[in-house]
Amino acid sequence: MPTVESEIIIERPVAEVYALAQDIERFPEFMADVQSVEILEDDPPRRVSRWTGVIKEFNRTIEWTEEDYWDDAAHLCTFTQLEGDFSEYSGRWEFGEVPAGTRMRLEVNYEYNVPLIGALIKNLLRKKMQQNIDAMLAALKEEAESAAQE
């Protein structure tokens, strides 16, 4: 199963960044590739949510329902798709304290099976997945750091 990873330093305390990352229903406000997020169940530490993402290059949306487990003590979230357009989708968010603020790391494991999909399309999808997680982290950084300026 392909895996993509990204990491970023956010110049804000871990508690603030972690809280912002948990506020997933706000993601469409500042993430261009996220059309909507709806929380279906919220029973901490478990949360179930429905996501709609936008793939502009393919002029389509992608939908899935995922189950998240938020570990407040470790500042960690693991997630797994329950149903949706991916054949498999899972990963983890990690938040760690560093001198400059917070090191945020995102790892996504995915499989998107389409009949007769070739190596070229699989490579394009991998590139798009990498761009997407890089953009998610950049958007969270922008939102966290700009909120601190207000």
Buried (B, 14 or more C-beta within 10 A) or exposed (E): EBEBBBBBBBEBBBEBBBEBBBEBEEBBEBBEBBBBBEEEEEEEEEBBBBBBBBEEEEEEEBBBBBBBBBEEEEBBBBBEBBEBBBEEBBBBBBBBEEEEBBBBBBBBBBEBEEEEEEEEEBEBBBEBBBBBBBBBBBBBBEBBBEEEEE
